[in-house]
Amino acid sequence: MKLAEERARLRPLPATRYPEADEARVRVSSYSTVRVKQCAYSVPAKLIGAMVQVRITEAEVAVRHDGVEIVR
């Protein structure tokens, strides 16, 4: 197939980007914070020592514990 034919069949890009997110499982420190990508985020003190799931997008950070969102 020639380049001109392929170009004719291409569709336009979406108006918005697909959301990209990084996820990490981290332990809450004794200072009631989690560190992700060299940044510290505070969480409730009752979670000190617990493992939490952190999801980071370009717009927000969300922290979940036992499937429940704790902080956004």
N, CA, C and O atoms as CSV, one atom per row, in Angstrom:
chain,resi,resn,atom,element,x,y,z
A,1,MET,N,N,0.856,-1.171,0.000
A,1,MET,CA,C,0.000,0.000,0.000
A,1,MET,C,C,0.902,1.233,0.000
A,1,MET,O,O,1.894,1.286,0.726
A,2,LYS,N,N,0.559,2.194,-0.795
A,2,LYS,CA,C,1.360,3.402,-0.905
A,2,LYS,C,C,1.025,4.369,0.225
A,2,LYS,O,O,-0.055,4.308,0.813
A,3,LEU,N,N,1.953,5.247,0.514
A,3,LEU,CA,C,1.791,6.210,1.598
A,3,LEU,C,C,0.542,7.070,1.416
A,3,LEU,O,O,-0.167,7.327,2.389
A,4,ALA,N,N,0.264,7.511,0.216
A,4,ALA,CA,C,-0.914,8.339,-0.046
A,4,ALA,C,C,-2.198,7.573,0.287
A,4,ALA,O,O,-3.149,8.151,0.813
A,5,GLU,N,N,-2.223,6.287,-0.015
A,5,GLU,CA,C,-3.405,5.466,0.284
A,5,GLU,C,C,-3.571,5.305,1.800
A,5,GLU,O,O,-4.684,5.365,2.322
A,6,GLU,N,N,-2.459,5.102,2.486
A,6,GLU,CA,C,-2.524,4.962,3.942
A,6,GLU,C,C,-3.012,6.249,4.591
A,6,GLU,O,O,-3.852,6.209,5.490
A,7,ARG,N,N,-2.498,7.382,4.148
A,7,ARG,CA,C,-2.919,8.665,4.711
A,7,ARG,C,C,-4.418,8.878,4.555
A,7,ARG,O,O,-5.068,9.411,5.454
A,8,ALA,N,N,-4.957,8.474,3.443
A,8,ALA,CA,C,-6.395,8.637,3.189
A,8,ALA,C,C,-7.230,7.833,4.184
A,8,ALA,O,O,-8.367,8.200,4.479
A,9,ARG,N,N,-6.673,6.746,4.699
A,9,ARG,CA,C,-7.415,5.871,5.629
A,9,ARG,C,C,-7.209,6.224,7.104
A,9,ARG,O,O,-7.907,5.699,7.971
A,10,LEU,N,N,-6.254,7.112,7.388
A,10,LEU,CA,C,-5.998,7.479,8.783
A,10,LEU,C,C,-7.157,8.288,9.356
A,10,LEU,O,O,-7.768,9.105,8.666
A,11,ARG,N,N,-7.445,8.043,10.626
A,11,ARG,CA,C,-8.466,8.820,11.329
A,11,ARG,C,C,-7.777,9.903,12.150
A,11,ARG,O,O,-6.610,9.748,12.510
A,12,PRO,N,N,-8.480,11.006,12.458
A,12,PRO,CA,C,-7.860,12.049,13.272
A,12,PRO,C,C,-7.601,11.564,14.700
A,12,PRO,O,O,-8.255,10.644,15.191
A,13,LEU,N,N,-6.642,12.200,15.344
A,13,LEU,CA,C,-6.348,11.878,16.742
A,13,LEU,C,C,-7.520,12.311,17.624
A,13,LEU,O,O,-8.254,13.231,17.261
A,14,PRO,N,N,-7.707,11.659,18.786
A,14,PRO,CA,C,-8.761,12.090,19.706
A,14,PRO,C,C,-8.518,13.519,20.188
A,14,PRO,O,O,-7.378,13.982,20.224
A,15,ALA,N,N,-9.581,14.208,20.555
A,15,ALA,CA,C,-9.476,15.594,21.007
A,15,ALA,C,C,-8.721,15.705,22.325
A,15,ALA,O,O,-8.035,16.698,22.565
A,16,THR,N,N,-8.841,14.695,23.179
A,16,THR,CA,C,-8.125,14.700,24.460
A,16,THR,C,C,-7.219,13.481,24.534
A,16,THR,O,O,-7.457,12.466,23.879
A,17,ARG,N,N,-6.173,13.605,25.349
A,17,ARG,CA,C,-5.240,12.489,25.522
A,17,ARG,C,C,-5.868,11.398,26.362
A,17,ARG,O,O,-6.745,11.658,27.185
A,18,TYR,N,N,-5.416,10.179,26.150
A,18,TYR,CA,C,-5.830,9.092,27.014
A,18,TYR,C,C,-5.190,9.303,28.372
A,18,TYR,O,O,-4.026,9.696,28.448
A,19,PRO,N,N,-5.926,9.051,29.445
A,19,PRO,CA,C,-5.328,9.270,30.761
A,19,PRO,C,C,-4.186,8.283,31.011
A,19,PRO,O,O,-4.327,7.079,30.798
A,20,GLU,N,N,-3.079,8.810,31.458
A,20,GLU,CA,C,-1.933,7.980,31.820
A,20,GLU,C,C,-1.784,8.040,33.323
A,20,GLU,O,O,-1.909,9.110,33.920
A,21,ALA,N,N,-1.519,6.903,33.941
A,21,ALA,CA,C,-1.374,6.875,35.392
A,21,ALA,C,C,-0.282,5.888,35.778
A,21,ALA,O,O,-0.075,4.867,35.123
A,22,ASP,N,N,0.405,6.224,36.854
A,22,ASP,CA,C,1.360,5.311,37.466
A,22,ASP,C,C,0.743,4.847,38.773
A,22,ASP,O,O,0.079,5.617,39.468
A,23,GLU,N,N,0.966,3.589,39.100
A,23,GLU,CA,C,0.468,3.062,40.360
A,23,GLU,C,C,1.612,2.451,41.143
A,23,GLU,O,O,2.547,1.890,40.571
A,24,ALA,N,N,1.527,2.564,42.452
A,24,ALA,CA,C,2.559,2.002,43.320
A,24,ALA,C,C,1.915,1.546,44.621
A,24,ALA,O,O,0.918,2.111,45.073
A,25,ARG,N,N,2.493,0.535,45.199
A,25,ARG,CA,C,2.066,0.057,46.515
A,25,ARG,C,C,3.172,0.464,47.476
A,25,ARG,O,O,4.316,0.035,47.326
A,26,VAL,N,N,2.837,1.291,48.466
A,26,VAL,CA,C,3.843,1.820,49.386
A,26,VAL,C,C,3.348,1.735,50.825
A,26,VAL,O,O,2.151,1.606,51.084
A,27,ARG,N,N,4.298,1.810,51.751
A,27,ARG,CA,C,3.971,1.778,53.176
A,27,ARG,C,C,3.906,3.202,53.723
A,27,ARG,O,O,4.734,4.047,53.381
A,28,VAL,N,N,2.911,3.460,54.577
A,28,VAL,CA,C,2.772,4.767,55.219
A,28,VAL,C,C,3.855,4.884,56.288
A,28,VAL,O,O,4.008,3.996,57.126
A,29,SER,N,N,4.603,5.982,56.253
A,29,SER,CA,C,5.724,6.176,57.185
A,29,SER,C,C,5.231,6.565,58.579
A,29,SER,O,O,4.045,6.817,58.791
A,30,SER,N,N,6.160,6.605,59.507
A,30,SER,CA,C,5.835,7.010,60.885
A,30,SER,C,C,5.467,8.489,60.964
A,30,SER,O,O,4.959,8.954,61.985
A,31,TYR,N,N,5.724,9.226,59.884
A,31,TYR,CA,C,5.340,10.645,59.810
A,31,TYR,C,C,3.976,10.824,59.145
A,31,TYR,O,O,3.566,11.948,58.856
A,32,SER,N,N,3.285,9.730,58.906
A,32,SER,CA,C,1.956,9.737,58.290
A,32,SER,C,C,2.004,10.254,56.851
A,32,SER,O,O,1.120,10.989,56.410
A,33,THR,N,N,3.056,9.855,56.129
A,33,THR,CA,C,3.200,10.246,54.729
A,33,THR,C,C,3.552,9.030,53.876
A,33,THR,O,O,4.028,8.011,54.377
A,34,VAL,N,N,3.306,9.163,52.587
A,34,VAL,CA,C,3.773,8.179,51.609
A,34,VAL,C,C,4.657,8.927,50.623
A,34,VAL,O,O,4.389,10.081,50.288
A,35,ARG,N,N,5.714,8.264,50.160
A,35,ARG,CA,C,6.624,8.885,49.185
A,35,ARG,C,C,6.475,8.155,47.859
A,35,ARG,O,O,6.608,6.935,47.765
A,36,VAL,N,N,6.189,8.965,46.834
A,36,VAL,CA,C,6.063,8.429,45.484
A,36,VAL,C,C,6.739,9.409,44.542
A,36,VAL,O,O,6.460,10.608,44.569
A,37,LYS,N,N,7.631,8.889,43.707
A,37,LYS,CA,C,8.374,9.721,42.750
A,37,LYS,C,C,9.042,10.901,43.448
A,37,LYS,O,O,8.961,12.033,42.969
A,38,GLN,N,N,9.686,10.651,44.549
A,38,GLN,CA,C,10.453,11.631,45.327
A,38,GLN,C,C,9.597,12.747,45.918
A,38,GLN,O,O,10.128,13.793,46.289
A,39,CYS,N,N,8.294,12.547,46.012
A,39,CYS,CA,C,7.400,13.521,46.642
A,39,CYS,C,C,6.681,12.851,47.808
A,39,CYS,O,O,6.361,11.663,47.752
A,40,ALA,N,N,6.431,13.624,48.866
A,40,ALA,CA,C,5.735,13.096,50.040
A,40,ALA,C,C,4.298,13.615,50.046
A,40,ALA,O,O,4.042,14.788,49.777
A,41,TYR,N,N,3.372,12.717,50.360
A,41,TYR,CA,C,1.954,13.057,50.450
A,41,TYR,C,C,1.438,12.599,51.811
A,41,TYR,O,O,1.719,11.478,52.236
A,42,SER,N,N,0.684,13.461,52.498
A,42,SER,CA,C,0.190,13.080,53.817
A,42,SER,C,C,-1.103,12.276,53.712
A,42,SER,O,O,-1.926,12.475,52.818
A,43,VAL,N,N,-1.239,11.371,54.656
A,43,VAL,CA,C,-2.426,10.523,54.779
A,43,VAL,C,C,-2.831,10.504,56.254
A,43,VAL,O,O,-2.057,10.943,57.105
A,44,PRO,N,N,-4.017,10.009,56.569
A,44,PRO,CA,C,-4.430,9.967,57.973
A,44,PRO,C,C,-3.452,9.161,58.840
A,44,PRO,O,O,-2.925,8.134,58.413
A,45,ALA,N,N,-3.226,9.644,60.051
A,45,ALA,CA,C,-2.268,9.014,60.975
A,45,ALA,C,C,-2.657,7.585,61.341
A,45,ALA,O,O,-1.792,6.777,61.678
A,46,LYS,N,N,-3.935,7.268,61.278
A,46,LYS,CA,C,-4.353,5.901,61.642
A,46,LYS,C,C,-3.796,4.854,60.679
A,46,LYS,O,O,-3.861,3.659,60.966
A,47,LEU,N,N,-3.241,5.290,59.524
A,47,LEU,CA,C,-2.684,4.365,58.538
A,47,LEU,C,C,-1.181,4.156,58.682
A,47,LEU,O,O,-0.586,3.462,57.857
A,48,ILE,N,N,-0.552,4.729,59.695
A,48,ILE,CA,C,0.895,4.558,59.879
A,48,ILE,C,C,1.231,3.067,59.902
A,48,ILE,O,O,0.645,2.294,60.661
A,49,GLY,N,N,2.179,2.683,59.064
A,49,GLY,CA,C,2.611,1.288,58.967
A,49,GLY,C,C,1.823,0.459,57.968
A,49,GLY,O,O,2.242,-0.650,57.636
A,50,ALA,N,N,0.703,0.955,57.482
A,50,ALA,CA,C,-0.136,0.192,56.551
A,50,ALA,C,C,0.391,0.317,55.123
A,50,ALA,O,O,1.041,1.300,54.771
A,51,MET,N,N,0.100,-0.691,54.315
A,51,MET,CA,C,0.400,-0.641,52.888
A,51,MET,C,C,-0.796,-0.010,52.176
A,51,MET,O,O,-1.941,-0.382,52.434
A,52,VAL,N,N,-0.532,0.939,51.286
A,52,VAL,CA,C,-1.586,1.607,50.532
A,52,VAL,C,C,-1.260,1.574,49.046
A,52,VAL,O,O,-0.104,1.418,48.655
A,53,GLN,N,N,-2.280,1.720,48.237
A,53,GLN,CA,C,-2.133,1.787,46.781
A,53,GLN,C,C,-2.228,3.252,46.372
A,53,GLN,O,O,-3.194,3.931,46.720
A,54,VAL,N,N,-1.233,3.745,45.633
A,54,VAL,CA,C,-1.209,5.139,45.204
A,54,VAL,C,C,-1.314,5.169,43.681
A,54,VAL,O,O,-0.607,4.444,42.981
A,55,ARG,N,N,-2.200,6.013,43.189
A,55,ARG,CA,C,-2.368,6.197,41.738
A,55,ARG,C,C,-2.091,7.665,41.426
A,55,ARG,O,O,-2.731,8.561,41.976
A,56,ILE,N,N,-1.125,7.897,40.529
A,56,ILE,CA,C,-0.713,9.259,40.200
A,56,ILE,C,C,-0.970,9.521,38.721
A,56,ILE,O,O,-0.524,8.769,37.854
A,57,THR,N,N,-1.700,10.607,38.450
A,57,THR,CA,C,-1.882,11.077,37.084
A,57,THR,C,C,-1.256,12.463,36.997
A,57,THR,O,O,-0.738,12.978,37.988
A,58,GLU,N,N,-1.303,13.060,35.822
A,58,GLU,CA,C,-0.732,14.408,35.704
A,58,GLU,C,C,-1.575,15.426,36.453
A,58,GLU,O,O,-1.105,16.535,36.710
A,59,ALA,N,N,-2.819,15.080,36.813
A,59,ALA,CA,C,-3.714,16.031,37.466
A,59,ALA,C,C,-3.937,15.770,38.948
A,59,ALA,O,O,-4.289,16.695,39.681
A,60,GLU,N,N,-3.741,14.522,39.419
A,60,GLU,CA,C,-4.071,14.230,40.811
A,60,GLU,C,C,-3.335,13.012,41.345
A,60,GLU,O,O,-2.739,12.232,40.602
A,61,VAL,N,N,-3.402,12.881,42.664
A,61,VAL,CA,C,-2.857,11.726,43.376
A,61,VAL,C,C,-3.988,11.150,44.207
A,61,VAL,O,O,-4.654,11.881,44.940
A,62,ALA,N,N,-4.213,9.854,44.102
A,62,ALA,CA,C,-5.258,9.198,44.891
A,62,ALA,C,C,-4.624,8.069,45.697
A,62,ALA,O,O,-3.806,7.309,45.178
A,63,VAL,N,N,-5.006,7.964,46.967
A,63,VAL,CA,C,-4.478,6.926,47.850
A,63,VAL,C,C,-5.636,6.053,48.301
A,63,VAL,O,O,-6.657,6.551,48.776
A,64,ARG,N,N,-5.465,4.728,48.146
A,64,ARG,CA,C,-6.504,3.771,48.546
A,64,ARG,C,C,-5.928,2.810,49.576
A,64,ARG,O,O,-4.754,2.442,49.522
A,65,HIS,N,N,-6.779,2.412,50.516
A,65,HIS,CA,C,-6.406,1.410,51.521
A,65,HIS,C,C,-7.548,0.411,51.613
A,65,HIS,O,O,-8.697,0.791,51.839
A,66,ASP,N,N,-7.232,-0.854,51.439
A,66,ASP,CA,C,-8.243,-1.916,51.442
A,66,ASP,C,C,-9.378,-1.610,50.465
A,66,ASP,O,O,-10.545,-1.862,50.765
A,67,GLY,N,N,-9.032,-1.067,49.297
A,67,GLY,CA,C,-10.029,-0.797,48.266
A,67,GLY,C,C,-10.848,0.464,48.458
A,67,GLY,O,O,-11.699,0.775,47.625
A,68,VAL,N,N,-10.608,1.210,49.553
A,68,VAL,CA,C,-11.361,2.433,49.834
A,68,VAL,C,C,-10.456,3.636,49.599
A,68,VAL,O,O,-9.332,3.686,50.097
A,69,GLU,N,N,-10.957,4.603,48.837
A,69,GLU,CA,C,-10.161,5.801,48.590
A,69,GLU,C,C,-10.086,6.633,49.874
A,69,GLU,O,O,-11.109,6.998,50.453
A,70,ILE,N,N,-8.866,6.921,50.301
A,70,ILE,CA,C,-8.624,7.641,51.551
A,70,ILE,C,C,-8.395,9.127,51.276
A,70,ILE,O,O,-8.958,9.986,51.956
A,71,VAL,N,N,-7.567,9.420,50.278
A,71,VAL,CA,C,-7.174,10.788,49.970
A,71,VAL,C,C,-7.145,10.969,48.465
A,71,VAL,O,O,-6.753,10.059,47.735
A,72,ARG,N,N,-7.559,12.146,47.994
A,72,ARG,CA,C,-7.424,12.492,46.570
A,72,ARG,C,C,-6.930,13.905,46.486
A,72,ARG,O,O,-6.737,14.427,45.388
